[in-house]
Amino acid sequence: MRASSSRAGNPQKRGASTGAADRFRSALDNMIEGCMLIAFDWTYLYVNEAAARFSHQLRGAFAGRTMLQVHPGLRGSRIYDACRKVMKERVPRHLESKFIYPDGQIGWYQISVEPALEGIFVLFMDITQRKQAEIALARSNRALRSLSACDEQLVQAANEPALLKGVCRVLVKKSGFRMAWVDFAGAGETARQVAGFGLKAGHAGPAGRRAAAALSRRPAQAAIATGKVQALQHILTNPALSSWRRAARRHGFQSIVSLPLRTSALAFGALTIHAADPDAFNGEEVRLLSEMADKLAFGIDSLRTRAERDLMAEAQHHHAQLLRHGLEESIKIIAGTVEMRDPYTAGHQQRVGELAVAIAREMGLPEDTIEGIRLAAVIHDLGKITLPAEILSKPGRLSPIEMQLVQTHAQSGRDLLKDVRFPWPIADIIWQHHEMLDGSGYPRGLKGAQVLLESRILSVADVVEAVSSHRPYRAALGVDAALRKIRQGKNTLYDSAVVNACLRLFRTGQFAFDSSNR
């Protein structure tokens, strides 16, 4: 950012250099990223508008001041440490870091620190919104892990003490919470701890454990009395929670939530969870944890009598069966919806699925991959629900415009499924099942390895079934014609390994379409 002294004697060059420097400074001033030039003595030489805004300061606040004078809270932080190392070692560093402002606000920044002639150049971007979304997602996932782990304990526990201890243990071991306690209390009684996990002997002696448990019973008592969730946050900085700080520092927690355990409208106990995050237990996480607490309460109530325990075991078994079969049943319903609108292709998707699975298995693909292929195959024409029924069942050949409409079904199928979270790339498999190796397919004209292997398998199975079956505009051409078609298109339209596997299946009699379903 300095003009070269070698140009001082040439006014024309000096003017050009000055103009270039002005343009460079103007570009920096207008960048959406924050830019800072910091001297070796840590004074700010340049700060753009974005950097001042991200710092919650006016640009003038940086003039003639050092980094720690403007932001004393940076001392000892990852940001300061990175800047110090670049200043000393002259090696660039890149990091993402959290910064806590004096007013308690938290910002996240993506930072690049580069050595410069004058000292260091810092480029940074506010990624707070992205990090907040990531944190919210992580907390929701943590709550989901808790919910799943609680389900496991409900199934496995042989008695109530084992259930309570097991839930507290998995909340710490699997979900990453600091501590978890369960308290019971009858009407008008003081809450009493019946189970807990999370304070190891190395962290506190018996007195320390008793003190922490006593503290946790305060929100627990309120949760039992009111039947409502009680949450405490920012324990180390909230003046109203100063009595908690010693225990919080000692045991590494900054937030607490007490979730009522109830049957019907009456709360008989509370599950109290401690987290290291200062702002844990918000929104979706509390909702999921409350659902977990409700399941725990149900488990406790069920385990108190043998008959109810048997009922709970049956319910859990039924729930597990629903989880295992729910996805498949949902996909069957979707497939049936398509075929109800297009009676000429009734059973087409199912038959394509059968052949696609046989091809995949012949090729030696893993069973998990084969399952994804099967599920994609049985709904591969899902996008046709967006097409007029009269086009689907038209008894003659389609016009060019009608054909273009039909060809939108691959994109439509993908659009309908793109936001559904499957364990397999179902939406993409469906999207690509009309792509060809030579790029002549649709909707995107993908070539070769750009097309998923699953889609290449589905494409061959789809062609063989379609050619061999009856269509509104023609009679069935038979399996031989279908196999001839894929043999002719091998290496150009269709994957050779897929075609060879398909041909072997029919040649050796390992596969044949069910004639009763055609």
C-alpha angles and dihedrals in degrees: 000000000000124000114245113255090220089072096052094099096053112070093192093052091041090053092048090048092049091049092050091049091050091050091048091050091047090052090051091047091056099044118118088220120079114251127193133175111201125189125227088259088056095248117138113251096176137007123176126216095259092053091051091048093048088049092051088237140112115250090243090061090072098053112119093348132116128238094256093046091057095037110020089170090070093074109113093009126128089248094055092042091053092049091048092051093049090047089054105031099033091221120128119248132197127194148149114232143171122236125196114208122216090256090057097256116140124221130183122209138187104218136192118188117194130181114249134185090253095043121283136346116215122199117183141168130204106242096166095122092050093048092046089054090048091049092048090050092047091051092048089050089048090053090047090052088051091050092050093045091050089052089054092051092048089056097042104040115102095194143010099265090050091050094050094045092045094052092049090048096051092046087061101032101039105022098040100235118149099232141352130197137180121210129185129201135168124214109308093359129126114251113259126196114243101168139008145162137187110064109100124198091250091058100050142351125237091282092052092049092050091049093050091047091050091053092050090054092065096071088033090058090050092048091052093045096048101027088228134116114265118204131183119191138179090022094170094053105027108099091207090062098048092123088064098052099089093053091040093054092043096051101031103244131128103172135045133189126188115199118197118238109212146164112213106328097331122094113212098173148352137237110218121197128189122206133190092222114095093217101036125136105052134141115319095019092057091046092054093043089050088053088051091050090050090053090048091051090050090050092051092049092046095049092056093079130033094230093053090045090056090048091051092050090052092048092050091049090049090048091052091050091050091051092050096047102028096087094048093047092049091052091049089054091050091049091049091051091058095046093048088064094045111041092175091067096041106146092011095115093046092050091047087052092052093051094043091053091049091050093048092049091048088054090053097243119165116271092241090057090046090053090054090050091050094051093046091048096054091056100029092119094049090120090067090079085078092059126088111263092229091063092049093053099034107141094215138051116294123250118242090259092049090048090053089052092050091050090061091070094086091055091042091052091052092047091052093051105031094098095044111101108227125168086238133049091259095154093051094045090055091043092057103037092105095046117112131212093244094051095253094117131090159290095012106009094238119182137213115317090009086080115078115247088234089056092048089054092046091049093057093044091048093051094047093050094043096049093045095048136072118269130190091251099042146015122259112285095203136238095284091059090047093052090046089054095053091043089055091049096047113131092005106055102003135041109262095219090052093047092048091051091050093049091050091053093056095037093054095040093243090129137032132159116253103251092202089064098051 
